[in-house]
Amino acid sequence: MFSNLLQLISRRSPPSYDLEFVREVRVTRRAPRSAKSKRLMLAGWILIALKCWLVVWAVGHYNVPVNPLWVTLPTVIFAGVCTLMYFLGE
């Protein structure tokens, strides 16, 4: 840590800087998504839909003074963000 601080203060680069520097990275195509992970994602969405239905039913059946969207909406939003990150991200 102190050697890096001294190099920063003296504005000298380490002698092995050129050898350890990554010059180029090439990616020809994306790795294919596995069928198992897609099935797992589908199963997760089915469970989320089941949970949302159950919450709406329970709130209506037991007269709970809470809007069911307070429970279901964050679940759907976070699951949607995770799904988008999975399919659009690397």
C-alpha positions in Angstrom: 0.0 0.0 0.0 2.8 2.4 0.9 4.8 1.6 -2.2 1.8 2.5 -4.4 1.4 5.7 -2.5 5.1 6.6 -3.0 4.8 5.8 -6.7 1.7 8.1 -6.9 3.6 10.9 -5.1 6.7 10.5 -7.2 4.6 10.0 -10.4 6.7 7.0 -11.5 5.0 4.0 -12.9 6.1 0.5 -11.7 8.6 -1.2 -14.0 6.2 -4.1 -14.7 3.2 -1.8 -15.6 3.4 -2.5 -19.4 3.7 -6.2 -18.8 0.6 -6.5 -16.6 -1.7 -4.1 -18.6 -4.6 -5.7 -20.5 -4.4 -4.2 -24.0 -7.5 -5.8 -25.7 -10.4 -8.0 -25.0 -12.5 -9.5 -27.8 -15.9 -11.2 -27.3 -17.2 -12.8 -30.4 -20.7 -13.8 -29.2 -22.7 -14.2 -26.0 -22.8 -17.4 -24.1 -26.1 -19.2 -24.6 -28.6 -19.2 -21.8 -29.1 -22.7 -20.3 -32.6 -24.2 -20.5 -32.5 -25.1 -16.8 -32.1 -21.5 -15.8 -35.0 -20.5 -18.0 -37.2 -23.2 -16.5 -36.1 -22.0 -13.0 -37.0 -18.4 -14.0 -40.4 -19.5 -15.3 -41.1 -21.5 -12.1 -40.2 -18.4 -10.0 -42.6 -16.3 -12.0 -45.3 -18.9 -11.5 -44.7 -18.9 -7.7 -44.8 -15.1 -7.7 -48.2 -15.1 -9.6 -49.5 -17.7 -7.1 -48.3 -15.6 -4.1 -49.9 -12.4 -5.6 -53.2 -14.2 -6.1 -53.0 -15.7 -2.5 -52.3 -12.3 -1.0 -55.2 -10.6 -2.9 -57.5 -13.5 -1.8 -56.4 -13.4 1.8 -56.8 -9.6 2.1 -60.3 -9.8 0.7 -61.4 -12.9 2.6 -60.1 -11.8 6.0 -60.9 -8.1 5.6 -57.4 -6.9 6.3 -57.3 -3.1 6.1 -54.2 -3.1 3.8 -54.1 -2.6 0.1 -52.7 -5.9 -1.4 -50.5 -3.9 -3.8 -48.3 -2.9 -0.8 -47.3 -6.6 -0.7 -47.4 -7.7 -4.3 -46.1 -4.7 -6.2 -42.6 -4.7 -4.7 -42.3 -8.4 -5.4 -43.3 -8.0 -9.0 -41.0 -5.0 -9.5 -37.9 -6.7 -8.0 -38.6 -9.9 -9.9 -39.0 -7.9 -13.1 -35.7 -6.1 -12.5 -33.9 -9.4 -11.8 -35.4 -10.9 -15.0 -34.4 -7.9 -17.1 -30.9 -8.1 -15.7 -30.7 -11.8 -16.5 -31.9 -11.5 -20.1 -30.3 -8.1 -21.0 -27.1 -8.3 -19.0 -24.1 -10.4 -19.4 
